[in-house]
């Protein structure tokens, strides 16, 4: 029990995957997944933007060259890129896991989270029955792709238009982000 009477282990009740199948646990049973998922954009970026893959095409489309890239603080660039990637991993949680929306509809009720209350019992029973629905890698991939197209493309596309970048620049970067968010969504949805 916490300060306001909320039993956080019951907020997202679901059957555990351990031998004690009746034990209730938080849906964020493995918060380390956010840190691991944050590595996906870095690893994919090393492959995608490698000169033997799309690196040279990206350099040309972006108007950069090897000389312009020299002298950058790569530790800072990769460090911040990783932090931003972890932010994305955390953002994929409410996008791919629908049970969070169910909880948010109920949590404003003053009785929500109080042990034995009607709304908390309703929530716990519903989560026991449906708490693992749509928690697959495939479902997360679908939402990752939709997120990349409906959120990522408008942002990147608008920036590219004002920066006078061409279609090739948008296509190379969006291909990367579609694959990235698909993989991130899949990992978060399946293993969180």
TADAKA-V342697 format. One record per backbone hydrogen bond with DSSP energy under -0.5 kcal/mol. CO is the residue of the C=O (numbers start at 1). NH is the residue of the N-H. E is the energy in kcal/mol with one decimal. If there is no record, write none. Layout:
BEGIN
<<CO;NH;E> <CO;NH;E>>
END
This chain:
BEGIN
<<2;5;-2.8> <6;2;-1.4> <6;8;-1.0> <7;10;-1.9> <7;11;-0.8> <8;12;-0.6> <10;13;-1.3> <14;25;-0.5> <19;21;-1.7> <20;23;-1.7> <23;16;-0.8> <27;29;-1.7> <30;33;-2.2> <31;34;-1.3> <31;35;-0.6> <32;36;-2.2> <33;37;-3.3> <34;38;-1.6> <36;39;-1.7> <37;40;-1.5> <39;43;-2.6> <40;44;-2.9> <41;45;-2.1> <42;46;-2.1> <43;47;-1.4> <44;48;-3.7> <45;49;-2.3> <47;50;-1.3> <48;54;-1.6> <50;53;-2.3> <50;55;-2.8> <54;58;-2.7> <55;59;-2.6> <56;60;-2.3> <57;61;-2.6> <58;62;-2.5> <59;63;-0.8> <59;64;-2.0> <60;63;-0.7> <65;69;-1.3> <66;70;-0.8> <67;70;-0.8> <69;72;-0.9> <72;74;-1.5> <73;77;-2.3> <74;78;-2.9> <75;79;-2.3> <76;80;-2.8> <77;81;-2.2> <78;82;-2.1> <79;83;-2.1> <80;84;-2.9> <81;85;-1.9> <82;86;-2.2> <83;87;-2.0> <84;88;-2.1> <85;89;-2.2> <86;90;-2.4> <87;91;-2.3> <88;92;-1.6> <89;93;-0.6> <90;93;-1.1> <90;94;-0.6> <91;95;-0.9> <92;96;-2.4> <93;97;-2.2> <96;98;-0.7> <97;100;-1.2> <98;101;-1.1> <98;102;-1.2> <99;103;-1.9> <100;104;-2.1> <101;105;-1.3> <102;106;-0.9> <103;106;-0.9> <103;107;-2.0> <106;109;-2.0> <109;112;-1.8> <111;114;-1.9> <113;7;-1.1> <113;115;-0.6> <114;117;-2.3> <117;121;-2.6> <118;122;-2.5> <119;123;-2.5> <120;124;-2.9> <121;125;-2.7> <122;126;-2.4> <123;127;-2.8> <124;128;-2.3> <125;129;-1.7> <126;130;-3.2> <127;131;-2.3> <130;133;-1.7> <132;135;-1.3> <136;140;-2.0> <137;141;-2.5> <138;142;-2.1> <139;143;-2.0> <140;144;-2.3> <141;145;-2.6> <142;146;-2.4> <143;147;-2.2> <144;148;-2.4> <145;149;-2.3> <146;150;-2.9> <147;151;-2.4> <147;152;-1.8> <148;153;-2.3> <151;155;-1.5> <152;156;-3.1> <153;157;-3.1> <154;158;-1.9> <155;159;-2.2> <156;160;-2.8> <157;161;-2.3> <158;162;-2.1> <159;163;-1.9> <160;165;-3.1> <161;164;-1.1> <166;170;-1.7> <167;171;-3.1> <168;172;-2.6> <169;173;-2.2> <170;174;-3.1> <171;175;-2.3> <172;176;-1.7> <173;177;-2.3> <174;178;-2.8> <175;179;-2.0> <176;180;-2.7> <177;181;-2.8> <178;182;-1.9> <179;183;-2.5> <180;184;-2.9> <181;185;-2.7> <182;186;-2.2> <183;187;-2.5> <184;188;-2.6> <185;189;-2.6> <186;190;-2.2> <187;191;-2.7> <188;192;-1.6> <192;29;-1.4> <192;30;-0.8>>
END
